Every structure is written in structure tokens, then in C-alpha cells.
Amino acid sequence: MKDEILSYREMCNKIHLNTIQRGMNFHIKKGISVILMSVRPGAPYDDEIDMVKNLLIYEGHDVPKSKQNPEPKKIDQPIWTDNGTLTENGKFVKAVEDYKKGLISPEKILVFEKLNSGIWSEKGLFSLINYETRISNSRKVIKFILEPVDEHIEIPKGKDVEEHNRLIPTGVKIAVWKRDKGTCVLCDSTKNLHYDHDLPFSKGGSSITEKNVRILCAKCNLKKHDKIE
Ligand SMILES: [Zn+2]
């Protein structure tokens, strides 16, 4: 229900998923995308609500922080991943382009807003009608323009293909261990390590390769989830 106050758990239940691991989720369920936004001070991205035009302006996301990219806020927000697939930014950009070409109707996005730690509000259903690229602090950021739609959407129960539930093949584990030198990719810790799938929810098709697996320590993994919750 629009404007309902929800805990993180209740928010996940709304879309019948155990977790929502990231802010941008293109086609998290068949035909439905979900984004998590925040206009709180200190939020990781500059999302805005344009009260005059009644639009939501949602900032695209940075490259994930890694040893190769220690300062994501200094790098253009990416459309493509290193292995040539679209990032979440890219998938939403493509949806706008396809809509403008008249190939599809605007992408429907269910929006949740973080009000405080562990407190969320359902902002309702929006249409993704446009995007722009802006220069901010000498790098490119993407701004998605969303228009509220007066419509209710039923989110299907049951499992979609959720790749993060898939097992990581041994060969991939060995390759990742070598590449990450047996340390956490974020803080170099050698304790409490595990393999982290850095996978979008509904990538549909591409398999687990060393490019979407990394080593994280328990502390950094917790921080990653805190960012969302
Ligand atoms: Zn760590």
C-alpha cells in the first residue's frame, strides 16, 4: 500500500523476496523493477523529489568499491560492466531508450524510500520516462526521471531465477582466491572470509564467473547489508 511504513523485513515480504541487496533492481520479478531511494542527509546518492513537477529524480549508481576502484565517487557512473553486460544503470537507460523509440511502454518501477535506519515507506508505482547525464564533481552521473502512476501492481509470489542462491563452482572459487590473494577485497583482512556473489537479482542468463564473485570479510559484508537496511 502506498505510503505504508515498513520494516526492512516487511519491505522484502512485499515483493516476496528474502533480501533486497541493492538499491537498483531491474526486473527483480517478472516485469517489475524495484528501486530503493533516500533523501536523508548522508544518503549515498542524491535522490530528489521535484514537488513542482511531481517527479522523482533518482540518481544512478556508482561502480562497486574495490581495490581497482577505491574511490567510486570519482568515476563516471557505468552503463557497462567489465565483462560487457549492462549494469543496473544500463538496463534502466536501455528501457528509456526503448520507450522513446516506441518499442515498449515505460518501465514500471515500485519505489521504496528509506526514512531512517530500518524504517521504510512504500512510495508507490512510477513510470520511468527519461534520464539525463549530468556532470557532478567532474564526473558523469545519471539521473532517472520517474513519474508517479495511479495504479496498483500485484507482485507475483514464488521464486524467479535468483542467481545468488546458486552454488559457486569450485573452479571459480579457486580463481577468485588467487585473484583476491586470499584477502578481503575491501579491507585486506584475512579473517572470517567468505565468497560474496555480487549479483543483480534478475540478470537472467549469465552464469557465475569470477567477475561477479569476490572475497569479503564478515565485517565488510555486514557493512554492505547495513547500507541497504
Ligand atoms: Zn573486509
Residues whose N, C-alpha, C, O or C-beta is under 5 A from the ligand:
A	BS01	ZN	C184 L186 C187 D188 S189 C217 C220
